[in-house]
Amino acid sequence: MTKADLSKSPAAVSAMFDEVASAYDRTNDLLSFYQSRLWRRVLRSEVAPKAPMRILDIAAGTGTSSMALLAEGVEVVAADFSKGMLAEGKKRYPQLEFVFADAMKLPFEDASFDVVTMSFGLRNVADHKVALKEFYRVLKPTGRLVICEFSHVSGVLGRLYRWYLRNVLPVVAKLVSSNPQAYSYLSESIEAWPKQQELRDDISAAGFDSASYRNLTFGIVAIHRGLKG
Ligand SMILES: C[S@@+](CC[C@H](N)C(=O)[O-])C[C@H]1O[C@@H](n2cnc3c(N)ncnc32)[C@H](O)[C@@H]1O
C-alpha cells in the first residue's frame, strides 16, 4: 500500500489515490460525518455556475466535486493526475469530461476558463505556489479562483479537532478504508498545511486580486477565493 509523505512526491500521491479510488467517496462521507455534502453545496454557491461558463475542476478525483457544479449550459472539465481516480470517475459519471492533468503544469491554453476550482486537492500538490500561478495563467481576465481545502480550527475546539485527527481518524480509517495509511497522511498533511491567512497571502502573491477566505465548520474547511483582475 502506498502512503505519501509531506514531500508530496507526485508519483506517491497519485499512486495513493489510485489505491483508494473505489472507496474514496464513501470513506470521505463517513470520516467527515457527512459534512462533505454541506461543504460541496457551499462550494457550488461560491462558484455560482451559470451559462456559458467554462469551469476547470482541478484535482477532481472521481468527479464528485465536478458533479456538484453542473448546470444548464455550463462546461465543467474534471481534471486529475490519478489514473485510478479518473477511471472510477468515468465509470460513475459518463456525462463529465475527464482530463489527465497535473495542477503544476496544466495542459490548457492561457485564459481558457471563467472559473478554476479545486476541492481537497491543493494540500496534496508538491508546490502549491506553482499550481496557484498555473491557475492564474489559465483563467480569463476577470476569471475567479475558488479553493475548498481543509484548514485550521482555533482555541479549545482546535485542540479537540487535532485530537480527533491524531487518534480517531486513523482508527476509523482502518475499519472503513482500503488504504488506512492514506488517512494518516491526511491527518499529517492537514496539520502541516498553511493557516487561512497564509494561504490567502499565497493566492495574492500568485497575482490574484481581492484574495479572501471564509471558514466552514469552525475552520475545519476554508474556502479561499481570488480574482484575476
Ligand atoms: C482528496 S481527492 C479530492 C477529489 C475531489 N476534488 C473531491 O472533492 O472529492 C484529491 C485529488 O487530488 C489529486 N491531485 C493531487 N495532486 C494533484 C496534482 N498535482 N495534479 C492533479 N491532481 C492532483 C489526487 O489525484 C486526488 O484525486
The ligand as an SDF file (V2000), in Angstrom:
LIG
                    3D

 27 29  0  0  0  0  0  0  0  0999 V2000
   -8.9180   14.2210   -1.7780 C   0  0  0  0  0  0  0  0  0  0  0  0
   -9.0720   13.9930   -3.5110 S   0  0  0  0  0  0  0  0  0  0  0  0
  -10.3130   15.1760   -3.9420 C   0  0  0  0  0  0  0  0  0  0  0  0
  -11.1300   14.7850   -5.1340 C   0  0  0  0  0  0  0  0  0  0  0  0
  -12.3340   15.6960   -5.4320 C   0  0  0  0  0  0  0  0  0  0  0  0
  -11.9300   17.0390   -5.7650 N   0  0  0  0  0  0  0  0  0  0  0  0
  -13.3040   15.7180   -4.2990 C   0  0  0  0  0  0  0  0  0  0  0  0
  -13.5700   16.7960   -3.7490 O   0  0  0  0  0  0  0  0  0  0  0  0
  -13.8360   14.6490   -3.9790 O   0  0  0  0  0  0  0  0  0  0  0  0
   -7.5990   14.7530   -4.0320 C   0  0  0  0  0  0  0  0  0  0  0  0
   -7.2910   14.5720   -5.5090 C   0  0  0  0  0  0  0  0  0  0  0  0
   -6.1990   15.4370   -5.8350 O   0  0  0  0  0  0  0  0  0  0  0  0
   -5.4860   14.8240   -6.8860 C   0  0  0  0  0  0  0  0  0  0  0  0
   -4.2030   15.5050   -7.0270 N   0  0  0  0  0  0  0  0  0  0  0  0
   -3.2550   15.6640   -6.0670 C   0  0  0  0  0  0  0  0  0  0  0  0
   -2.2180   16.3470   -6.5630 N   0  0  0  0  0  0  0  0  0  0  0  0
   -2.5210   16.6360   -7.8630 C   0  0  0  0  0  0  0  0  0  0  0  0
   -1.8360   17.3130   -8.9020 C   0  0  0  0  0  0  0  0  0  0  0  0
   -0.6100   17.8330   -8.7300 N   0  0  0  0  0  0  0  0  0  0  0  0
   -2.4530   17.4410  -10.0960 N   0  0  0  0  0  0  0  0  0  0  0  0
   -3.6780   16.8970  -10.3050 C   0  0  0  0  0  0  0  0  0  0  0  0
   -4.3820   16.2210   -9.3590 N   0  0  0  0  0  0  0  0  0  0  0  0
   -3.7940   16.1040   -8.1480 C   0  0  0  0  0  0  0  0  0  0  0  0
   -5.4250   13.3700   -6.4440 C   0  0  0  0  0  0  0  0  0  0  0  0
   -5.1030   12.5120   -7.5060 O   0  0  0  0  0  0  0  0  0  0  0  0
   -6.8400   13.1730   -5.8980 C   0  0  0  0  0  0  0  0  0  0  0  0
   -7.7030   12.6620   -6.8740 O   0  0  0  0  0  0  0  0  0  0  0  0
  1  2  1  0
  2  3  1  0
  2 10  1  0
  3  4  1  0
  4  5  1  0
  5  6  1  0
  5  7  1  0
  7  8  2  0
  7  9  1  0
 10 11  1  0
 11 12  1  0
 11 26  1  0
 12 13  1  0
 13 14  1  0
 13 24  1  0
 14 15  1  0
 14 23  1  0
 15 16  2  0
 16 17  1  0
 17 18  1  0
 17 23  2  0
 18 19  1  0
 18 20  2  0
 20 21  1  0
 21 22  2  0
 22 23  1  0
 24 25  1  0
 24 26  1  0
 26 27  1  0
M  CHG  2   2   1   9  -1
M  END
$$$$
